[in-house]
Amino acid sequence: MTFPFRASLALARTGALCLILSLLPAAAEPADPLAWRTAPTLVELVAHLDDWLDRRSDLPRRAQPPAVRLVSAARAAALDGLSSRHAALRGLYDAEAQVIWLIRPWSPRDPFDVSTLLHELAHHRQAEARHWYCPGAQELPAYRLQQAWLNELGLEPEVNWIAVVLESGCTPRDIHP
């Protein structure tokens, strides 16, 4: 009569294991990659993107989120010291003032516009996280995060990777023999 005893012991172990597993906290469900679209305010959109950065990067979240302001392309160029012909400029981060400047037109429902905000949020974290050899060194990691976010949506960023890598290298310009 050893068989029924073994069977009941196995059944008891299985039941105990099921009970233990049912008491463990459930694994977090993967975040909805489109949840950002339902953020009712810019503050909540920033919080959603900060959560994404928490999960996808080693850059620590700062105690205070940056201020976010919308600005014309001409005003942004003046802020950055660029000519107003710099049409590719979509956002800026002012580390001293902790302000993200987004260039109009900008929409919280356009994934490419939101990816610009994410890119600038990465700069907000980078400003305090570590030393950078030059300001351009921050660009490649920020663009890689922006690319990863867009890739999760099935999109590809329009980035001149050669220019980004050159800027990230901190190499002096106009070197002549």
C-alpha positions as CSV (number, residue, x, y, z in Angstrom):
1,M,0.0,0.0,0.0
2,T,2.9,2.3,-0.6
3,F,1.5,3.6,-3.9
4,P,-1.5,5.5,-2.4
5,F,0.7,7.0,0.3
6,R,3.2,8.3,-2.3
7,A,0.4,9.6,-4.5
8,S,-1.2,11.4,-1.6
9,L,2.2,12.8,-0.6
10,A,2.8,14.1,-4.1
11,L,-0.7,15.5,-4.2
12,A,-0.1,17.3,-0.9
13,R,3.2,18.7,-2.2
14,T,1.6,19.9,-5.4
15,G,-1.2,21.6,-3.4
16,A,1.2,23.3,-1.1
17,L,3.3,24.5,-4.0
18,C,0.1,25.9,-5.7
19,L,-0.8,27.6,-2.5
20,I,2.6,29.2,-2.1
21,L,2.7,30.4,-5.7
22,S,-0.8,31.9,-5.4
23,L,0.3,33.9,-2.4
24,L,3.4,35.4,-4.2
25,P,2.9,38.8,-5.8
26,A,2.0,38.7,-9.4
27,A,4.6,39.8,-11.9
28,A,4.0,43.2,-13.2
29,E,2.3,43.3,-16.5
30,P,4.3,44.8,-19.3
31,A,3.6,48.5,-19.8
32,D,1.3,49.4,-22.6
33,P,3.6,51.0,-25.2
34,L,0.7,53.3,-26.3
35,A,-0.3,54.4,-22.7
36,W,1.5,57.8,-23.3
37,R,-1.3,58.8,-25.7
38,T,-3.8,58.9,-22.9
39,A,-1.8,61.3,-20.7
40,P,-4.3,64.2,-20.1
41,T,-1.6,66.7,-19.2
42,L,2.0,67.4,-20.1
43,V,3.0,66.7,-16.5
44,E,1.5,63.2,-16.7
45,L,3.2,62.6,-20.1
46,V,6.5,63.6,-18.5
47,A,5.8,61.2,-15.6
48,H,5.0,58.4,-18.1
49,L,8.2,59.0,-20.0
50,D,10.2,59.1,-16.8
51,D,8.7,55.7,-15.8
52,W,9.9,54.4,-19.2
53,L,13.4,55.8,-18.7
54,D,13.4,54.1,-15.2
55,R,12.8,50.8,-16.9
56,R,15.1,51.2,-19.9
57,S,18.1,53.2,-18.7
58,D,20.6,53.4,-15.9
59,L,20.2,57.2,-15.7
60,P,18.8,58.0,-12.2
61,R,15.5,60.0,-12.0
62,R,16.1,63.4,-10.7
63,A,14.2,64.7,-7.6
64,Q,12.3,67.3,-9.7
65,P,11.1,67.0,-13.2
66,P,12.1,69.8,-15.6
67,A,9.8,72.6,-16.7
68,V,8.6,72.1,-20.2
69,R,7.9,75.1,-22.5
70,L,6.8,75.4,-26.1
71,V,8.7,77.9,-28.2
72,S,9.0,79.1,-31.8
73,A,11.8,77.8,-33.9
74,A,13.4,81.3,-34.1
75,R,13.3,81.7,-30.3
76,A,14.8,78.2,-29.8
77,A,17.6,79.0,-32.3
78,A,18.3,82.2,-30.4
79,L,18.4,80.2,-27.1
80,D,20.9,77.8,-28.5
81,G,22.9,80.3,-30.5
82,L,22.0,78.7,-33.8
83,S,20.8,80.3,-37.0
84,S,17.1,80.2,-37.5
85,R,17.7,78.2,-40.6
86,H,18.5,75.1,-38.4
87,A,15.2,73.4,-39.4
88,A,16.0,70.0,-37.8
89,L,16.0,71.4,-34.3
90,R,13.0,70.0,-32.4
91,G,13.9,70.4,-28.8
92,L,16.5,71.8,-26.4
93,Y,17.4,71.3,-22.8
94,D,18.8,74.1,-20.6
95,A,20.6,72.3,-17.8
96,E,21.2,75.4,-15.7
97,A,17.5,76.4,-15.7
98,Q,16.2,72.8,-15.9
99,V,13.9,73.7,-18.7
100,I,13.0,71.6,-21.8
101,W,12.2,73.8,-24.8
102,L,10.0,72.1,-27.4
103,I,9.7,73.7,-30.8
104,R,6.2,74.5,-32.2
105,P,4.3,72.9,-33.8
106,W,4.5,70.1,-31.2
107,S,1.8,67.5,-30.4
108,P,1.5,65.3,-27.3
109,R,-0.2,62.7,-29.6
110,D,2.6,62.6,-32.3
111,P,5.1,59.8,-31.4
112,F,8.0,61.6,-33.1
113,D,7.2,64.8,-31.1
114,V,6.9,62.8,-27.9
115,S,10.2,61.1,-28.7
116,T,11.8,64.6,-28.7
117,L,10.5,65.2,-25.2
118,L,11.9,61.8,-24.2
119,H,15.3,62.7,-25.7
120,E,15.4,66.0,-23.7
121,L,14.3,64.1,-20.5
122,A,17.3,61.9,-21.0
123,H,19.5,65.1,-21.1
124,H,17.8,66.2,-17.9
125,R,18.9,63.0,-16.2
126,Q,22.4,63.1,-17.8
127,A,23.0,66.6,-16.5
128,E,23.3,65.3,-12.9
129,A,24.2,61.6,-13.5
130,R,27.8,61.8,-14.5
131,H,30.6,63.9,-16.0
132,W,30.6,64.3,-19.8
133,Y,33.8,65.1,-21.6
134,C,31.9,67.6,-23.8
135,P,28.2,68.4,-24.2
136,G,28.0,66.5,-27.4
137,A,29.0,63.3,-25.6
138,Q,25.5,63.1,-24.2
139,E,23.8,63.0,-27.6
140,L,24.5,59.4,-28.7
141,P,23.0,57.8,-25.5
142,A,20.0,60.2,-25.7
143,Y,19.4,59.3,-29.3
144,R,19.7,55.6,-28.6
145,L,17.0,55.9,-25.9
146,Q,14.8,57.9,-28.3
147,Q,15.4,55.2,-30.9
148,A,14.5,52.4,-28.5
149,W,11.2,54.2,-27.5
150,L,10.2,54.7,-31.1
151,N,11.2,51.1,-32.0
152,E,8.8,49.8,-29.3
153,L,6.1,51.6,-31.3
154,G,7.3,50.0,-34.6
155,L,8.8,53.3,-35.7
156,E,12.3,54.4,-36.7
157,P,13.7,57.8,-35.9
158,E,15.0,60.0,-38.7
159,V,18.5,60.6,-37.3
160,N,21.7,61.4,-39.1
161,W,23.8,58.8,-37.1
162,I,27.1,59.9,-38.6
163,A,26.6,63.4,-37.4
164,V,25.5,62.2,-33.9
165,V,28.6,59.9,-33.6
166,L,30.9,62.7,-34.7
167,E,29.3,65.2,-32.2
168,S,29.5,62.6,-29.4
169,G,33.2,62.0,-30.1
170,C,34.0,65.5,-28.8
171,T,36.6,65.9,-31.6
172,P,37.7,69.5,-32.3
173,R,36.3,70.9,-35.6
174,D,38.3,72.3,-38.5
175,I,41.5,70.5,-37.9
176,H,44.0,71.3,-40.7
177,P,47.5,70.0,-41.2
